[in-house]
Amino acid sequence: MLEGMKVIEVAYYYPAPYCCKILADLGAEVIKIEPPQGDPMRYRKEIFANFNYNKKILRMDLKKEEDLKRFYDLVKDADVIVEGFRVGVAKKLKIDYQTLKAVNPSIIYCSITGFGQRGAAKPVHDINILNLSGVCSVTGLKFNKPEDPNVQLSDFASSVFATISILAAYIHKLRTGEGKYIDVSMFNSALAAIPLHVASVGNGKGNIKDFVSNPGYRIYKAKDGYVSIGILDEPRFWKEFCKVIELDYGDISFDERIKRDEEISKQIAEKFKELTVDQIEELLKDLPCGVVKDLEEALKDSEIIKEISFENERYIVIGFPVRFESLS
């Protein structure tokens, strides 16, 4: 759907390359500029393939005059530049917004950094941002200590927010002919990815306990695996849940559930450990319940996983997770 959009990517690792991967998934032509030694992510070939299989890759040494001229020639008819350097590096390389705007006045230029262009220029990765933004304190509430979620949330969130912003700027450009400068902060993106927690703490309500101290929102061990229950302040679901597993708590309030979490969750655990995963699924078939699968199992259930050929090797990659259909 983005056929005709030309994007140039000058970035390594996760946020900017994944943003450009999404744009390529949607039909944009993406040209990835690699340094002579290659993207540092090439040491994980399967990850590099997932992020870059649908891009055109060119190697350039932007510190050399002839390669910088080649780069400027690409920029002349590009729609979007996406870069992921620390603040100030693009300017040193002579590929900053002001420089490239002189080459192409209608360029859309997106920078993804740890703290934005007005923030600190220090080097950071996802784990640093997740701790600085309070995410690890939230994921560690159950353990009373910060906990790395082992999911690159700020990388992913900044990729997605960058993509959304680029698409908004592209629509603006199509209407007016004007480009835009887009400043994406991983720190702000991480906060925007946990809006429920920010809303609660920011308004003086403290950390949300709905997901931590709620016996109806938890993973329980079964006889042959694990299952997840997802019942929030939903009296109908809670009442039905208590009925089918024969618990005497169906009429208590949500607040009471949280207060009596230890007592109730212990009884649920006792019942579940005597049942198989299949038995629990059958009992809770009309309730928010899901078997805990490992990633290998989950991949078998997905329709967006595909095998591709990339740089003379075969890889399993993940496609775009949304289907577009014309419904009559």
BAFI-749196 format. One record per residue (C-alpha): chain; residue in three letters; residue number from 0; y, z, x. Coordinates in Angstrom, 2 decimals. Layout:
<rs>
R; A; ALA; NUM; Y; Z; X $
...
</rs>
This chain:
<rs>
R; A; MET; 0; 0.00; 0.00; 0.00 $
R; A; LEU; 1; 2.28; 0.35; 3.02 $
R; A; GLU; 2; 1.58; -3.16; 4.28 $
R; A; GLY; 3; 4.73; -4.38; 6.01 $
R; A; MET; 4; 5.70; -0.96; 7.38 $
R; A; LYS; 5; 5.66; -0.90; 11.19 $
R; A; VAL; 6; 5.27; 2.50; 12.85 $
R; A; ILE; 7; 5.43; 3.34; 16.56 $
R; A; GLU; 8; 3.78; 6.58; 17.66 $
R; A; VAL; 9; 4.66; 8.27; 20.95 $
R; A; ALA; 10; 2.71; 11.52; 20.82 $
R; A; TYR; 11; -0.47; 13.33; 21.82 $
R; A; TYR; 12; -2.90; 15.90; 20.41 $
R; A; TYR; 13; -2.74; 16.63; 16.65 $
R; A; PRO; 14; 0.44; 16.71; 14.50 $
R; A; ALA; 15; 2.17; 13.37; 15.12 $
R; A; PRO; 16; -1.03; 11.35; 15.71 $
R; A; TYR; 17; -2.53; 12.67; 12.47 $
R; A; CYS; 18; 0.67; 11.89; 10.58 $
R; A; CYS; 19; 0.48; 8.31; 11.84 $
R; A; LYS; 20; -3.23; 8.15; 11.03 $
R; A; ILE; 21; -2.36; 8.93; 7.39 $
R; A; LEU; 22; 0.29; 6.18; 7.39 $
R; A; ALA; 23; -2.28; 3.75; 8.81 $
R; A; ASP; 24; -4.79; 4.85; 6.14 $
R; A; LEU; 25; -2.18; 3.81; 3.58 $
R; A; GLY; 26; -1.77; 0.36; 5.10 $
R; A; ALA; 27; 1.01; 0.70; 7.67 $
R; A; GLU; 28; 0.76; -1.06; 11.02 $
R; A; VAL; 29; 0.73; 1.74; 13.60 $
R; A; ILE; 30; 1.21; 1.06; 17.30 $
R; A; LYS; 31; 0.27; 4.02; 19.47 $
R; A; ILE; 32; 1.91; 4.18; 22.89 $
R; A; GLU; 33; -0.31; 5.86; 25.47 $
R; A; PRO; 34; 0.66; 6.85; 29.01 $
R; A; PRO; 35; -1.16; 5.05; 31.84 $
R; A; GLN; 36; -3.66; 7.90; 32.18 $
R; A; GLY; 37; -4.39; 7.89; 28.45 $
R; A; ASP; 38; -3.83; 10.43; 25.67 $
R; A; PRO; 39; -4.96; 13.93; 26.78 $
R; A; MET; 40; -7.07; 14.11; 23.59 $
R; A; ARG; 41; -9.39; 11.43; 24.96 $
R; A; TYR; 42; -11.51; 14.18; 26.52 $
R; A; ARG; 43; -12.80; 14.74; 22.95 $
R; A; LYS; 44; -13.75; 11.15; 22.17 $
R; A; GLU; 45; -14.90; 11.87; 18.61 $
R; A; ILE; 46; -11.58; 13.56; 17.73 $
R; A; PHE; 47; -9.55; 10.82; 19.41 $
R; A; ALA; 48; -11.49; 8.22; 17.41 $
R; A; ASN; 49; -10.84; 10.06; 14.12 $
R; A; PHE; 50; -7.10; 10.18; 14.76 $
R; A; ASN; 51; -6.67; 6.68; 16.15 $
R; A; TYR; 52; -9.36; 4.26; 14.94 $
R; A; ASN; 53; -6.94; 2.42; 12.64 $
R; A; LYS; 54; -4.11; 1.95; 15.17 $
R; A; LYS; 55; -3.18; -0.63; 17.78 $
R; A; ILE; 56; -3.08; 1.10; 21.18 $
R; A; LEU; 57; -0.79; 0.02; 24.02 $
R; A; ARG; 58; -0.51; 1.69; 27.41 $
R; A; MET; 59; 2.97; 2.01; 28.86 $
R; A; ASP; 60; 4.67; 4.03; 31.54 $
R; A; LEU; 61; 8.01; 4.75; 29.88 $
R; A; LYS; 62; 9.41; 5.94; 33.21 $
R; A; LYS; 63; 9.23; 2.35; 34.44 $
R; A; GLU; 64; 12.06; -0.01; 33.52 $
R; A; GLU; 65; 9.82; -2.94; 32.56 $
R; A; ASP; 66; 7.70; -0.81; 30.19 $
R; A; LEU; 67; 10.78; 0.81; 28.68 $
R; A; LYS; 68; 12.15; -2.68; 27.96 $
R; A; ARG; 69; 8.82; -3.63; 26.31 $
R; A; PHE; 70; 9.09; -0.47; 24.22 $
R; A; TYR; 71; 12.66; -1.31; 23.12 $
R; A; ASP; 72; 11.45; -4.79; 22.10 $
R; A; LEU; 73; 8.85; -3.16; 19.83 $
R; A; VAL; 74; 11.50; -0.88; 18.34 $
R; A; LYS; 75; 13.77; -3.79; 17.34 $
R; A; ASP; 76; 11.69; -4.65; 14.27 $
R; A; ALA; 77; 9.99; -1.28; 13.68 $
R; A; ASP; 78; 10.56; 0.85; 10.60 $
R; A; VAL; 79; 9.48; 4.23; 11.95 $
R; A; ILE; 80; 9.21; 6.09; 15.27 $
R; A; VAL; 81; 7.15; 9.29; 15.38 $
R; A; GLU; 82; 7.30; 11.45; 18.51 $
R; A; GLY; 83; 5.83; 14.83; 19.35 $
R; A; PHE; 84; 7.46; 15.83; 22.63 $
R; A; ARG; 85; 9.16; 19.13; 23.32 $
R; A; VAL; 86; 12.88; 19.24; 22.56 $
R; A; GLY; 87; 14.78; 17.25; 25.19 $
R; A; VAL; 88; 11.85; 15.24; 26.59 $
R; A; ALA; 89; 12.50; 12.14; 24.46 $
R; A; LYS; 90; 16.09; 12.06; 25.69 $
R; A; LYS; 91; 14.93; 12.23; 29.32 $
R; A; LEU; 92; 12.61; 9.30; 28.65 $
R; A; LYS; 93; 15.49; 7.38; 26.99 $
R; A; ILE; 94; 13.60; 7.12; 23.70 $
R; A; ASP; 95; 15.58; 9.69; 21.68 $
R; A; TYR; 96; 17.05; 8.94; 18.25 $
R; A; GLN; 97; 20.56; 8.04; 19.40 $
R; A; THR; 98; 19.23; 5.64; 22.03 $
R; A; LEU; 99; 16.79; 3.92; 19.67 $
R; A; LYS; 100; 19.33; 3.81; 16.84 $
R; A; ALA; 101; 21.45; 1.62; 19.11 $
R; A; VAL; 102; 18.44; -0.70; 19.44 $
R; A; ASN; 103; 17.62; -0.63; 15.71 $
R; A; PRO; 104; 20.33; 0.91; 13.46 $
R; A; SER; 105; 17.99; 1.27; 10.46 $
R; A; ILE; 106; 15.20; 3.06; 12.31 $
R; A; ILE; 107; 13.52; 6.11; 10.76 $
R; A; TYR; 108; 12.91; 8.56; 13.59 $
R; A; CYS; 109; 10.63; 11.59; 13.12 $
R; A; SER; 110; 10.31; 14.40; 15.67 $
R; A; ILE; 111; 7.57; 17.04; 15.31 $
R; A; THR; 112; 8.08; 20.13; 17.48 $
R; A; GLY; 113; 7.15; 23.79; 17.45 $
R; A; PHE; 114; 10.47; 25.10; 16.14 $
R; A; GLY; 115; 12.59; 22.07; 15.29 $
R; A; GLN; 116; 15.43; 20.56; 17.31 $
R; A; ARG; 117; 17.62; 23.65; 16.90 $
R; A; GLY; 118; 14.85; 26.07; 17.82 $
R; A; ALA; 119; 13.17; 27.11; 21.06 $
R; A; ALA; 120; 12.00; 24.32; 23.37 $
R; A; LYS; 121; 9.03; 26.32; 24.70 $
R; A; PRO; 122; 5.54; 24.78; 24.69 $
R; A; VAL; 123; 3.30; 26.00; 21.85 $
R; A; HIS; 124; 0.04; 25.10; 20.17 $
R; A; ASP; 125; -1.28; 25.83; 16.70 $
R; A; ILE; 126; -2.60; 29.34; 17.48 $
R; A; ASN; 127; 0.84; 30.40; 18.78 $
R; A; ILE; 128; 2.60; 29.08; 15.68 $
R; A; LEU; 129; 0.08; 30.71; 13.33 $
R; A; ASN; 130; 0.75; 34.09; 14.93 $
R; A; LEU; 131; 4.52; 33.69; 15.17 $
R; A; SER; 132; 4.70; 32.63; 11.51 $
R; A; GLY; 133; 2.63; 35.58; 10.27 $
R; A; VAL; 134; -0.32; 33.45; 9.14 $
R; A; CYS; 135; -2.79; 35.34; 11.34 $
R; A; SER; 136; -1.58; 38.65; 9.91 $
R; A; VAL; 137; -2.39; 37.29; 6.44 $
R; A; THR; 138; -5.83; 35.96; 7.40 $
R; A; GLY; 139; -6.56; 39.27; 9.11 $
R; A; LEU; 140; -5.72; 41.53; 6.15 $
R; A; LYS; 141; -9.40; 42.19; 5.47 $
R; A; PHE; 142; -9.93; 43.24; 9.08 $
R; A; ASN; 143; -6.70; 45.25; 9.55 $
R; A; LYS; 144; -5.85; 43.11; 12.58 $
R; A; PRO; 145; -4.56; 39.58; 13.21 $
R; A; GLU; 146; -7.29; 36.97; 12.79 $
R; A; ASP; 147; -7.25; 33.36; 13.98 $
R; A; PRO; 148; -8.46; 31.32; 10.96 $
R; A; ASN; 149; -10.04; 28.74; 13.33 $
R; A; VAL; 150; -8.38; 26.03; 11.24 $
R; A; GLN; 151; -5.36; 24.24; 12.70 $
R; A; LEU; 152; -3.10; 24.97; 9.74 $
R; A; SER; 153; 0.31; 24.41; 11.33 $
R; A; ASP; 154; -0.85; 21.19; 12.99 $
R; A; PHE; 155; -2.14; 19.88; 9.66 $
R; A; ALA; 156; 0.82; 21.12; 7.59 $
R; A; SER; 157; 3.40; 19.61; 9.93 $
R; A; SER; 158; 1.47; 16.31; 9.89 $
R; A; VAL; 159; 1.52; 16.20; 6.10 $
R; A; PHE; 160; 5.17; 17.27; 5.73 $
R; A; ALA; 161; 6.14; 14.67; 8.34 $
R; A; THR; 162; 4.25; 12.00; 6.39 $
R; A; ILE; 163; 5.91; 12.97; 3.10 $
R; A; SER; 164; 9.34; 12.95; 4.74 $
R; A; ILE; 165; 8.76; 9.55; 6.36 $
R; A; LEU; 166; 7.72; 8.06; 3.02 $
R; A; ALA; 167; 10.83; 9.50; 1.33 $
R; A; ALA; 168; 13.02; 8.09; 4.12 $
R; A; TYR; 169; 11.26; 4.72; 3.86 $
R; A; ILE; 170; 12.00; 4.49; 0.13 $
R; A; HIS; 171; 15.64; 5.34; 0.93 $
R; A; LYS; 172; 15.68; 2.63; 3.60 $
R; A; LEU; 173; 14.26; 0.02; 1.21 $
R; A; ARG; 174; 17.02; 0.86; -1.28 $
R; A; THR; 175; 19.96; 1.19; 1.10 $
R; A; GLY; 176; 19.01; -0.26; 4.48 $
R; A; GLU; 177; 19.80; 3.10; 6.11 $
R; A; GLY; 178; 17.52; 4.90; 8.53 $
R; A; LYS; 179; 17.07; 8.66; 8.86 $
R; A; TYR; 180; 16.42; 11.28; 11.51 $
R; A; ILE; 181; 13.60; 13.65; 10.47 $
R; A; ASP; 182; 13.23; 17.02; 12.20 $
R; A; VAL; 183; 9.83; 18.64; 11.50 $
R; A; SER; 184; 9.11; 22.20; 12.63 $
R; A; MET; 185; 5.51; 23.41; 12.93 $
R; A; PHE; 186; 6.78; 26.96; 12.39 $
R; A; ASN; 187; 8.47; 26.11; 9.10 $
R; A; SER; 188; 5.52; 23.97; 8.04 $
R; A; ALA; 189; 3.14; 26.90; 8.57 $
R; A; LEU; 190; 5.29; 29.10; 6.32 $
R; A; ALA; 191; 5.49; 26.35; 3.70 $
R; A; ALA; 192; 1.68; 26.18; 3.75 $
R; A; ILE; 193; 1.37; 29.80; 2.52 $
R; A; PRO; 194; 3.90; 29.85; -0.36 $
R; A; LEU; 195; 2.16; 32.56; -2.40 $
R; A; HIS; 196; 2.26; 35.03; 0.49 $
R; A; VAL; 197; 5.85; 34.13; 1.43 $
R; A; ALA; 198; 6.96; 34.56; -2.20 $
R; A; SER; 199; 5.33; 37.99; -2.45 $
R; A; VAL; 200; 6.48; 39.42; 0.89 $
R; A; GLY; 201; 9.90; 37.75; 0.70 $
R; A; ASN; 202; 10.59; 39.37; -2.67 $
R; A; GLY; 203; 9.58; 42.85; -1.59 $
R; A; LYS; 204; 6.15; 42.89; -3.25 $
R; A; GLY; 205; 4.20; 43.22; -0.01 $
R; A; ASN; 206; 1.09; 41.31; 0.94 $
R; A; ILE; 207; -0.87; 39.80; -1.95 $
R; A; LYS; 208; -4.02; 41.77; -2.67 $
R; A; ASP; 209; -5.39; 39.35; -5.27 $
R; A; PHE; 210; -7.50; 37.63; -2.62 $
R; A; VAL; 211; -8.30; 40.59; -0.37 $
R; A; SER; 212; -9.03; 43.58; -2.63 $
R; A; ASN; 213; -10.41; 41.70; -5.62 $
R; A; PRO; 214; -14.20; 41.97; -6.07 $
R; A; GLY; 215; -14.12; 38.79; -8.16 $
R; A; TYR; 216; -12.71; 36.71; -5.31 $
R; A; ARG; 217; -15.18; 37.01; -2.47 $
R; A; ILE; 218; -18.19; 35.68; -0.60 $
R; A; TYR; 219; -21.45; 37.50; -1.34 $
R; A; LYS; 220; -24.84; 37.31; 0.34 $
R; A; ALA; 221; -27.74; 36.01; -1.74 $
R; A; LYS; 222; -31.43; 36.21; -0.92 $
R; A; ASP; 223; -31.35; 32.83; 0.84 $
R; A; GLY; 224; -27.69; 32.12; 1.62 $
R; A; TYR; 225; -24.15; 32.90; 0.49 $
R; A; VAL; 226; -22.08; 32.20; -2.61 $
R; A; SER; 227; -18.35; 32.41; -3.32 $
R; A; ILE; 228; -16.84; 33.79; -6.51 $
R; A; GLY; 229; -13.27; 32.82; -7.45 $
R; A; ILE; 230; -12.05; 34.88; -10.41 $
R; A; LEU; 231; -8.41; 35.99; -10.32 $
R; A; ASP; 232; -6.51; 37.63; -13.19 $
R; A; GLU; 233; -8.61; 35.72; -15.72 $
R; A; PRO; 234; -10.04; 38.19; -18.30 $
R; A; ARG; 235; -12.25; 35.61; -20.00 $
R; A; PHE; 236; -13.96; 34.60; -16.77 $
R; A; TRP; 237; -14.27; 38.22; -15.61 $
R; A; LYS; 238; -15.77; 39.36; -18.89 $
R; A; GLU; 239; -18.32; 36.53; -18.86 $
R; A; PHE; 240; -19.15; 37.21; -15.19 $
R; A; CYS; 241; -19.84; 40.87; -15.89 $
R; A; LYS; 242; -21.93; 39.93; -18.90 $
R; A; VAL; 243; -24.24; 37.47; -17.12 $
R; A; ILE; 244; -24.88; 39.71; -14.11 $
R; A; GLU; 245; -25.06; 42.84; -16.29 $
R; A; LEU; 246; -22.09; 44.83; -14.97 $
R; A; ASP; 247; -20.20; 47.39; -17.08 $
R; A; TYR; 248; -16.70; 46.39; -15.91 $
R; A; GLY; 249; -15.94; 43.50; -18.28 $
R; A; ASP; 250; -13.08; 45.21; -20.12 $
R; A; ILE; 251; -11.16; 46.72; -17.20 $
R; A; SER; 252; -7.77; 45.28; -16.17 $
R; A; PHE; 253; -7.15; 43.21; -13.07 $
R; A; ASP; 254; -5.22; 46.08; -11.45 $
R; A; GLU; 255; -8.16; 48.39; -12.14 $
R; A; ARG; 256; -10.50; 45.90; -10.48 $
R; A; ILE; 257; -8.37; 45.98; -7.34 $
R; A; LYS; 258; -8.23; 49.80; -7.33 $
R; A; ARG; 259; -12.01; 50.03; -7.72 $
R; A; ASP; 260; -12.78; 47.15; -5.38 $
R; A; GLU; 261; -15.22; 48.99; -3.11 $
R; A; GLU; 262; -17.22; 50.42; -6.01 $
R; A; ILE; 263; -17.46; 47.13; -7.95 $
R; A; SER; 264; -18.08; 44.82; -4.99 $
R; A; LYS; 265; -20.91; 47.08; -3.83 $
R; A; GLN; 266; -22.65; 46.69; -7.20 $
R; A; ILE; 267; -22.16; 42.91; -7.20 $
R; A; ALA; 268; -23.60; 42.74; -3.68 $
R; A; GLU; 269; -26.65; 44.78; -4.74 $
R; A; LYS; 270; -27.37; 42.37; -7.61 $
R; A; PHE; 271; -26.78; 39.19; -5.62 $
R; A; LYS; 272; -29.02; 40.11; -2.71 $
R; A; GLU; 273; -32.00; 40.06; -5.11 $
R; A; LEU; 274; -31.22; 36.52; -6.32 $
R; A; THR; 275; -31.47; 33.10; -4.69 $
R; A; VAL; 276; -28.46; 30.82; -4.40 $
R; A; ASP; 277; -29.95; 28.54; -7.08 $
R; A; GLN; 278; -30.43; 31.46; -9.46 $
R; A; ILE; 279; -26.83; 32.60; -8.99 $
R; A; GLU; 280; -25.54; 29.05; -9.48 $
R; A; GLU; 281; -27.46; 28.77; -12.73 $
R; A; LEU; 282; -26.23; 32.15; -13.97 $
R; A; LEU; 283; -22.61; 31.31; -13.13 $
R; A; LYS; 284; -22.67; 27.59; -13.99 $
R; A; ASP; 285; -19.63; 27.89; -16.29 $
R; A; LEU; 286; -17.64; 30.14; -13.93 $
R; A; PRO; 287; -15.68; 29.57; -10.68 $
R; A; CYS; 288; -18.57; 29.80; -8.23 $
R; A; GLY; 289; -19.56; 27.79; -5.16 $
R; A; VAL; 290; -22.39; 27.84; -2.67 $
R; A; VAL; 291; -21.27; 28.44; 0.91 $
R; A; LYS; 292; -22.20; 25.32; 2.88 $
R; A; ASP; 293; -21.83; 24.57; 6.54 $
R; A; LEU; 294; -19.69; 21.58; 7.49 $
R; A; GLU; 295; -22.69; 19.35; 8.20 $
R; A; GLU; 296; -23.94; 19.88; 4.64 $
R; A; ALA; 297; -20.47; 19.33; 3.18 $
R; A; LEU; 298; -20.06; 15.99; 4.97 $
R; A; LYS; 299; -23.15; 14.67; 3.19 $
R; A; ASP; 300; -21.46; 15.32; -0.17 $
R; A; SER; 301; -18.20; 13.53; 0.67 $
R; A; GLU; 302; -17.36; 9.96; -0.28 $
R; A; ILE; 303; -14.58; 9.65; 2.31 $
R; A; ILE; 304; -16.81; 9.98; 5.39 $
R; A; LYS; 305; -17.57; 6.64; 7.01 $
R; A; GLU; 306; -19.01; 5.18; 10.20 $
R; A; ILE; 307; -16.79; 2.90; 12.27 $
R; A; SER; 308; -16.83; 1.07; 15.58 $
R; A; PHE; 309; -14.07; 2.14; 17.97 $
R; A; GLU; 310; -13.76; 1.13; 21.62 $
R; A; ASN; 311; -17.38; -0.11; 21.66 $
R; A; GLU; 312; -18.87; 3.10; 20.29 $
R; A; ARG; 313; -19.90; 4.30; 16.83 $
R; A; TYR; 314; -18.17; 7.31; 15.26 $
R; A; ILE; 315; -18.16; 9.19; 11.99 $
R; A; VAL; 316; -14.57; 9.48; 10.74 $
R; A; ILE; 317; -12.78; 10.87; 7.72 $
R; A; GLY; 318; -10.80; 8.49; 5.53 $
R; A; PHE; 319; -7.91; 9.11; 3.16 $
R; A; PRO; 320; -8.92; 11.72; 0.54 $
R; A; VAL; 321; -7.17; 10.12; -2.46 $
R; A; ARG; 322; -8.22; 7.13; -4.57 $
R; A; PHE; 323; -5.64; 4.79; -6.06 $
R; A; GLU; 324; -6.66; 2.96; -9.21 $
R; A; SER; 325; -4.91; 0.79; -11.78 $
R; A; LEU; 326; -6.04; 2.23; -15.10 $
R; A; SER; 327; -5.61; 0.05; -18.17 $
</rs>
